[in-house]
Amino acid sequence: HVIDLAREISRREEGKILRRSYGFADDAIVIFSGGKLGPDKKTELLIEAVGRLQRYPLQLVVVGEAGKENESYSKNLRKMAEGRENIRFVGWLGPADIYKHLDMADLAVFPAGQSILWQQAIAMGLPLIVGDIGHQDISYLNLYDNIIILRQSDISSEKFTAAIERVISDPARMRSMSAGATKVADERLDWNKLILKTLQFN
C-alpha cells in the first residue's frame, strides 16, 4: 500500500542516503516535481522560478519523461536547464525510487496538470505548491493548510517564485505544512484505515 511503502522508506531514511549520493549540501533545499512531461504540466514555469531564487541553496529534481508527441517540449526544458547544476532530470522511476526521491525532498511543486504524484508527495509529508488549471479540485487534501494552490489566473513563473519563497524562507511554515501533509495522509490516504471504515458499513 502507498502509505506503508512511504513510511517504510522514510523509516529507513532512504532520502538522506539519496541526498548524499547526489552530492547535495547539507543545507540544500530540494524541490521535487515531474510527471509525464508536456506543455500541460508547465514545468518551464518552475525552472524559471528556481532561476529567480539563486540566493537560496535550491536543488530541483524532475522525475518523469515526455511522450513522443512532446519530445520537443522536453528538449526545450533541458535547454532551459543547461549549465545549471541545481536542476536534474532523472527520467521515469519505479514506485520505490519515486518515494526515495520524495523522501529526499523538502517540498514538491507542480505548476499544473494534476497527477498521482500530488498524492504521493502528501503521503511523504511534503509541503505542496500546485497550479489548479480547473476541474481538478484538490481542496479535499488541503485540510491543514499543507498546500498552496494557485488558481488558473495566477499560474505564472512570478507567482510560483513568490509562493516558493514564502515557504522556503519560513522554516516554521515548512514544518507546519509538512505536519499537515502527514495528518492528511493518515486521514485520507491510509488504505488500511479506509478499508476499516468501509467494513464498518458492511
C-alpha positions in Angstrom: 0.0 0.0 0.0 1.1 3.6 -0.7 1.3 4.7 2.9 3.0 1.5 4.1 5.7 1.9 1.4 6.1 5.6 2.1 6.5 5.1 5.8 9.0 2.3 5.4 11.2 4.3 3.1 11.0 7.2 5.5 11.8 5.0 8.5 14.9 3.7 6.7 16.0 7.3 5.9 16.4 6.4 2.3 16.1 10.1 1.4 19.1 11.0 3.4 21.1 8.3 1.6 19.9 9.5 -1.8 20.8 13.2 -1.0 24.4 12.1 -0.2 24.6 10.1 -3.4 23.5 13.2 -5.4 26.2 15.2 -3.5 23.7 17.8 -2.2 25.0 20.1 0.5 23.5 19.6 4.0 21.7 23.0 3.7 20.3 22.2 0.2 16.5 22.8 -0.2 15.3 20.1 -2.6 12.3 20.6 -4.7 10.5 17.6 -6.3 8.5 17.9 -9.5 7.6 15.8 -12.5 5.2 13.5 -14.2 4.5 12.9 -17.8 6.2 16.0 -19.1 4.2 18.0 -21.6 3.0 21.6 -22.1 0.1 21.0 -19.8 2.5 20.5 -16.9 4.0 23.9 -17.4 7.4 22.7 -15.9 9.1 25.6 -17.6 7.5 28.0 -15.1 9.1 26.1 -12.3 12.5 26.2 -14.0 12.1 29.9 -14.4 11.0 30.4 -10.8 14.0 28.4 -9.5 16.3 30.6 -11.6 14.9 33.7 -9.8 15.8 32.2 -6.4 19.5 31.8 -6.7 20.1 33.3 -3.3 18.7 30.1 -1.8 20.5 26.7 -2.0 17.8 25.1 -4.2 18.1 21.8 -6.0 15.3 20.9 -8.4 14.8 17.3 -9.2 12.3 16.5 -12.1 11.1 12.9 -12.3 9.4 11.6 -15.5 9.7 11.9 -19.2 7.7 13.3 -22.2 5.8 11.1 -24.5 6.9 11.0 -28.2 4.4 13.7 -29.0 6.1 16.1 -26.6 9.8 15.4 -27.3 10.4 19.0 -28.5 8.9 20.3 -25.2 11.2 18.0 -23.3 14.2 19.2 -25.2 13.3 22.8 -24.5 13.1 22.1 -20.8 16.6 20.6 -20.9 17.9 23.5 -22.9 16.5 25.9 -20.3 18.4 23.9 -17.6 21.7 23.7 -19.5 24.6 24.8 -17.3 22.5 24.9 -14.2 23.9 22.3 -11.9 21.0 22.6 -9.5 18.5 21.2 -11.9 18.3 17.5 -12.6 16.1 15.4 -14.9 16.1 11.8 -13.7 13.6 10.1 -16.0 11.0 7.6 -15.1 11.4 5.8 -11.8 9.8 2.8 -10.2 7.5 3.2 -7.2 10.1 2.7 -4.5 12.6 5.1 -6.2 9.9 7.7 -6.5 9.3 7.5 -2.8 13.0 7.7 -2.1 13.2 10.9 -4.2 10.2 12.3 -2.4 11.8 11.4 1.0 14.9 13.3 -0.2 12.8 16.4 -1.0 11.8 19.4 1.2 8.8 20.3 -0.8 7.0 19.4 -4.0 5.9 21.9 -6.7 3.6 21.1 -9.7 2.8 24.1 -11.8 -0.2 22.5 -13.5 -1.8 19.2 -14.5 -2.7 17.0 -11.6 -1.2 13.5 -11.3 -0.9 10.8 -8.7 2.5 12.3 -7.7 0.5 15.0 -5.8 -0.9 12.4 -3.5 2.4 10.6 -3.3 4.1 13.8 -2.2 1.4 14.3 0.5 1.9 10.6 1.6 5.6 11.5 2.2 4.6 14.5 4.3 5.8 17.2 1.8 4.5 20.8 1.7 2.9 21.2 -1.7 2.6 24.1 -4.2 0.3 23.4 -7.1 -1.4 25.2 -10.0 -5.1 24.5 -10.4 -6.0 24.7 -14.1 -9.6 23.9 -13.2 -11.7 20.7 -12.9 -9.1 19.2 -10.6 -10.2 20.3 -7.1 -7.5 19.3 -4.6 -9.0 21.1 -1.6 -10.0 17.8 0.0 -6.3 17.1 0.5 -5.6 20.6 1.9 -7.2 20.1 5.4 -4.4 21.7 7.3 -3.1 24.4 5.1 -0.5 22.0 3.7 -1.0 23.0 0.1 -0.6 26.4 -1.6 -3.0 26.4 -4.5 -2.5 28.9 -7.4 -5.7 29.4 -9.4 -5.6 29.3 -13.1 -5.3 33.1 -13.5 -2.3 33.1 -11.1 -0.3 30.4 -12.8 2.9 32.2 -13.8 6.6 31.9 -13.0 6.4 35.1 -10.9 3.6 33.7 -8.8 5.5 30.4 -8.3 8.6 32.3 -7.4 6.7 34.2 -4.7 5.0 31.0 -3.4 8.2 29.0 -3.2 10.0 31.8 -1.4 7.1 32.2 1.1 7.6 28.6 2.1 11.4 28.2 2.0 12.1 31.4 3.8 9.9 30.4 6.7 11.1 27.2 8.4 8.2 27.2 10.8 5.7 27.3 8.0 7.6 24.4 6.2 7.3 22.3 9.4 3.7 23.2 9.8 2.8 22.3 6.2 4.8 19.1 6.5 3.0 18.1 9.7 -0.3 18.9 8.0 0.5 16.8 5.0 1.4 13.9 7.3 -2.0 14.3 9.0 -3.8 14.4 5.7 -2.0 11.2 4.6 -3.0 9.5 7.8 -6.7 10.5 7.5 -7.3 10.4 3.7 -4.6 8.2 2.1 -4.1 5.4 4.5 -5.6 2.4 2.7 -5.6 0.3 5.8 -7.8 2.8 7.6 -10.0 3.3 4.6 -10.7 -0.5 4.5 -11.6 -0.5 8.2 -14.0 2.5 7.6 -15.6 0.7 4.7 -16.0 -2.5 6.7 -17.9 -0.6 9.4 -20.7 0.0 6.9 -20.9 -3.6 5.5 
